[in-house]
């Protein structure tokens, strides 16, 4: 999958940005990132500033959903 197929999600506890499959992000919560972490907020594109461009992207998500 490419990053355009993922939205950016955020784990409220750690602050890490996670990749959430677009088809899941377009639906209602709960949302789960590709690494298996539940996320509370889904906002923006994984390839954008809230995903891979953020200060702290999840390494596992970056490995599974590269730009």
C-alpha positions in Angstrom: 0.0 0.0 0.0 1.1 3.5 -0.6 0.9 6.5 1.8 -2.0 7.9 -0.3 -4.0 4.9 1.0 -3.4 5.9 4.6 -4.6 8.7 6.8 -2.7 10.1 9.7 -3.9 9.1 13.2 -2.6 10.1 16.6 -2.2 8.2 19.7 -3.4 10.5 22.5 -1.2 8.9 25.2 2.2 8.8 23.4 1.6 11.6 20.8 2.9 9.3 18.0 1.5 9.7 14.5 0.2 6.4 13.0 -0.9 5.3 9.6 -4.5 4.3 9.4 -5.8 2.6 6.3 -8.0 5.1 4.4 -11.0 2.7 4.2 -11.0 2.4 8.0 -10.4 6.2 8.5 -13.4 7.1 6.4 -15.6 5.1 8.7 -16.6 5.6 12.3 -14.3 5.0 15.3 -12.7 3.0 16.7 -9.7 3.4 14.3 -6.7 1.1 14.4 -3.3 1.9 12.8 -1.4 -0.5 10.6 0.8 -1.4 13.5 -2.2 -2.4 15.6 -2.3 0.7 17.9 -5.8 2.2 18.5 -5.9 5.9 17.7 -8.2 8.5 19.0 -7.9 11.1 16.2 -7.6 10.7 12.5 -6.7 13.9 10.6 -4.9 14.5 7.4 -2.8 12.3 5.1 -0.1 9.9 6.3 2.3 11.4 3.8 1.6 14.9 5.1 2.7 17.0 8.1 0.5 15.1 10.5 1.8 11.7 9.5 5.4 11.1 8.3 6.1 14.8 8.4 5.3 15.1 12.1 7.8 15.3 14.9 7.2 11.7 16.0 5.9 9.2 13.4 5.5 5.6 14.5 8.5 3.6 13.2 6.4 0.5 12.6 3.8 2.4 10.6 6.6 4.1 8.6 8.0 0.6 7.8 4.6 -0.8 6.8 3.2 2.3 5.0 6.2 4.1 3.5 5.8 7.3 1.5 
